[in-house]
Amino acid sequence: METVLDNEILVDRIEKALNSIRPYLEADGGNVKVLEVTSDKVVRLELVGACGSCPMSTMTFKAGLEEAILKAVPEVSRVEAINLTPAF
């Protein structure tokens, strides 16, 4: 059974992975928030600021955020963004 501490450690590792991407998001007026990590290791993110409405957000998510998390935290099963903007 997973403890709260285990989940906090997992979130900390996810945040560290995201910190490698954040300067690029912030440069364009955006950022990302970790909303939750489910019991089956699905990470739910929210793109905020300019990233929430950017037509390139799907590419940013796939090539940047998702890749960084899965590489740094292999026990994560999937990464989802709750508010991706479809590309035009």
C-alpha positions as CSV (number, residue, x, y, z in Angstrom):
1,M,0.0,0.0,0.0
2,E,1.3,3.4,-1.0
3,T,1.8,5.9,1.8
4,V,1.3,9.7,1.6
5,L,5.0,10.1,2.0
6,D,5.6,7.9,-1.1
7,N,3.3,10.1,-3.1
8,E,5.0,13.3,-1.8
9,I,8.3,11.9,-2.9
10,L,6.9,11.0,-6.3
11,V,5.4,14.5,-6.7
12,D,8.7,16.1,-5.7
13,R,10.5,14.1,-8.4
14,I,7.9,15.1,-11.0
15,E,8.3,18.8,-9.9
16,K,12.1,18.5,-10.4
17,A,11.5,17.1,-13.9
18,L,9.2,19.9,-14.7
19,N,11.6,22.5,-13.4
20,S,13.9,21.6,-16.3
21,I,11.1,22.8,-18.7
22,R,9.6,25.7,-16.7
23,P,12.1,28.4,-17.8
24,Y,11.0,27.9,-21.4
25,L,7.3,28.0,-20.4
26,E,7.8,31.1,-18.3
27,A,9.7,32.8,-21.1
28,D,6.4,32.7,-23.1
29,G,4.2,33.7,-20.2
30,G,3.1,30.2,-19.1
31,N,3.7,27.5,-16.6
32,V,2.4,24.0,-15.5
33,K,0.8,22.7,-12.3
34,V,0.7,19.2,-11.0
35,L,-2.9,18.6,-10.1
36,E,-2.7,15.1,-8.8
37,V,-1.0,11.7,-9.1
38,T,-3.6,8.9,-9.0
39,S,-3.2,5.6,-7.3
40,D,-2.4,4.0,-10.7
41,K,0.5,6.5,-11.2
42,V,-1.3,8.8,-13.7
43,V,0.0,12.4,-13.5
44,R,-2.6,15.1,-14.2
45,L,-1.2,18.4,-15.2
46,E,-2.8,21.8,-15.9
47,L,-1.1,24.2,-18.3
48,V,-1.5,27.8,-17.0
49,G,-1.0,31.3,-18.2
50,A,-0.2,31.6,-21.9
51,C,0.3,27.8,-22.1
52,G,-3.3,27.1,-21.4
53,S,-4.4,28.8,-24.6
54,C,-1.4,28.3,-26.9
55,P,-2.0,26.4,-30.1
56,M,1.4,24.8,-29.6
57,S,0.5,23.4,-26.2
58,T,0.0,19.9,-27.5
59,M,3.5,19.8,-28.8
60,T,4.9,21.4,-25.6
61,F,3.1,18.7,-23.6
62,K,4.2,15.7,-25.7
63,A,7.7,16.7,-26.5
64,G,8.5,18.6,-23.3
65,L,6.4,17.9,-20.2
66,E,5.4,14.3,-20.8
67,E,8.9,13.2,-22.0
68,A,10.6,14.9,-19.1
69,I,8.3,13.3,-16.5
70,L,8.5,9.8,-18.0
71,K,12.2,9.9,-18.3
72,A,12.8,11.2,-14.8
73,V,10.1,9.2,-13.1
74,P,9.7,5.8,-14.9
75,E,7.1,4.5,-12.4
76,V,4.6,7.0,-13.8
77,S,2.2,5.1,-16.1
78,R,0.8,8.0,-18.0
79,V,0.8,11.8,-18.1
80,E,-2.4,13.8,-18.9
81,A,-3.0,17.5,-19.4
82,I,-6.6,18.5,-18.5
83,N,-6.6,21.6,-20.8
84,L,-4.7,21.1,-24.0
85,T,-5.6,23.5,-26.8
86,P,-5.9,21.8,-30.1
87,A,-3.5,23.0,-32.8
88,F,-5.0,24.9,-35.7
